[in-house]
Amino acid sequence: MMPVVDGLMLCKEVLEHKDLQHTKFVVVSAKAYEFDLKRSYEFGAHGFIRKPINPETFTDRFTRILDDHIDMTFWGVRGTLPCSGKDTLKYGGNTSCMTLEFPRQQFFIFDCGSGIKNLGDWFLTQKRKGINAKIFISHPHWDHINAIPFFAPLYMQGNEFEVLGANQGDITMREIFSAQMEGVYFPITFAQFAARVYFHDLEEENLTVSDIHVQTKLLSHPGKCLGYRINYNGRSICYITDNEMYVETSDFFDPHYEKRLIEFVEGADVLITDTTYTDEEYMTKEGWGHSCISKVVNLADKAKVKQLFLFHHDPDQNDDAIDAKFATAKAMLKARKSKTKCLAPREGETFKV
Amino acid sequence: MAKSKKKTSVYIVDDDPIVLKLMVALLKEAGYSVLSSTDSSEVITDIARKKPDCVIGD
């Protein structure tokens, strides 16, 4: 290994060279200390990959740095209850879990529905060590936290997770997280996590994680439920679930809430949002805390989001029903001459943002 | 994606020949055009001449 100063001096020489103005520099180093990572970024490095080289992850990591893209992966796209069977194979049957992996290694997990089990397995197949991730919880209804005990990286020493979400009055995120692992409900307790796990109660606020900016907003749903807007280097991803936008004829319709929500997601590159019901289904589900297709289309179009991702499907909907919702949403956007593109992500699918 | 990778050139500088060989193999397999050196002294001159899209350094 060359002394670190040599590598960093080479970084400086490359980035300051008049003929290399478009050349990026990636540090690959056996130095595992946080100091060395920060020092590399201070010298202007575009990325930092620790040795030993992991053949399972190296190329993906390098490409993510070079392209400066975020990998957005869906591990569970359903709401309310996991469902199984041949009619759910296309979109998958797991409940809410989505991840963002950034060029500089930051890893964000949104919700711990049953999809997080597959995320844990994926980490294991990649032989990842020293996982450092933030877990953003929208709210603690079961379908968003029910697989916490089955997320294997929590039981591995050297991993570190910060759990962020809204408290529920006098119940903190830590209490919410640990309560479902009390002996009555599950035989392994929260105290048996080998990873370092710590908690951060959120309100409506802005926070910064190195070069990533996170905004939160309280959503329309029973209890305290937070929506997130993630801004990174000119791109933005909004994760808005669970959320009920009442129809205009409802006594509970709140135009001020919708206006604020439109402002919150305005111009986003990606809007992932609760599209639990068809408009017909919603007629008997008002007040259940979820939205129907026409309201979601209206939000995405008015806010001029670039890509709308339909999310949090009802467990009574099979693949054909989700296909039909998808077709309806696209038709509604077309009828509005909207520039918003609509997608229906499947479990396991990754998008580059 | 594969198309853009083929156009992308990477210059790797690492004094460990085994690690260097591994990185070269992985990036070539992914479709990158790869140049390499185990010697960091004076390598900047060659890098400036080749103008790679990215330099990997230890």
Interface residues (C-beta under 8 A of the other chain):
Chain A: M1 M2 D6 G7 L10 C11 E13 V14 H17 D19 L20 H22 T23 K24 F25 V26 V27 V28 S29 A30 H46 K51 P52 I53 P55 F58 T59 F62 T63 L66
Chain B: K5 T8 V13 D14 D15 D16 V19 L22 M23 L26 L27 E29 A30 S40 V43 I44 I47 A48 K51 P52 D53 C54 V55 I56 G57 D58
